[in-house]
């Protein structure tokens, strides 16, 4: 799908040098809650350390906690996939996977999908 057509659904993509995971997780939740499917899964993929771990945005940490609790309340399954050093994802997602090389992404996405089947 062309970027111009889908950019509103891509979440919190910015080039600020930080990773606003709380914003991205929140955008995904806003888009998935009204969907009619009975089973819902959020895949959040990141290649960076979130703002709150870098100490630059404590509100993003609080937002991550709140969004995760809301996802659980709505029985939305979540997967965090980190490229690089992203062990913090284990705390905020039902399943978290870390890969070191982007070339491993397709294989790891399939393995992650098996977790939800």
N, C-alpha and C positions, 0 to 999 in steps of 0.2 A: 504494500500500500504506500502511496507517495507520502512523504513526510508532511507536506502542507495539509493533507487531508486528515492525518492521524495525530498531529502534534498536540492537540488539546487533550488527548487521552494518554499521553506519555508520562504524565506525572510531573515531578519537580526536577526537570532537567535544566541545570544552569551551568555556567562556567565560572562560578565564584571562587573556585579553588577548594570548596568544602562540599561535603555530601549531605544534603538535607534529607536524611532518611525518614524522619518523622513526617515531613511534607509529602514525600513520595508514597509512603505507606498510607497516609491519610487520603491522598487523591485516589489511590487504588481502592480503598474502602468505600469512598463516596460513589465510585463508579460501579462497584460490584454489589452493594447492598440492594439497590432496586432491581437487579436482574432477576428474572423469573426462575432460573435454574434452582433445583433443590440442593445441589451440591456446588459449592463455590470454593475456589482455591486462588490465593494471591501468590504469585511468584515475584519476589523483589530481588533484583540483581544489582549488585553494587561492586565497584572497584576501588572503593575508598573508605577511609575511616570517617565515621559520622562526625558532624560538628560537635556534638556533645562530648565525645571522647577527646577531641582536640581542645576541649575547654572553652570553645568560643560561643556555645549556644546551649545553655542549660535547659531552655524551654523546649528544644528539640528532643532532649532526653525525656522530659515529662510528656511530650506529645507521643513519642514512641510507646511509652508505657500505656497511655490512655488508648491509643489506637489498637494496641495489641489486646487490651482487655475488651474493647468493643468488638474486635474480630472474633474473639472467643465467645462473647455473649451472643453474637449472630451465627455462631457455629461455622464460621468461615475458616477453612484450613489455610495455613500459611507456610511458605517456603522462603527462606533467605538463602541466596546464593552469592557468596563472596568470591571475588577474584583477587587473590593476594592474601594479605593478612587480615582476615575478617572474622576471627573467632567470636567476637561480640554478638554475632547474629544468633548464636545458640540461645541467648537470653530472650529474644523477642519473636521467635518463630517456632512453629510446631516442629519443623525440620529445618536444619541449616547444613549447608554444604560449602566447603571452601576448596577452591581449586587454585593452583599456582600458575597455570598457563591457560590463556584464552583458547588455545587449540583444544583443550579438554572440555570446553563448554557443551558441545552437543552430546557427548557421551554422559556427562554428569547430569544434564537435564533429563535424559532418558532414565537414569538411575533414580533421580529425584521423583520423577513421575511414577515409577514403580512403588515408591513409598505410599503414594496416595491411592493406588489401585487396590 
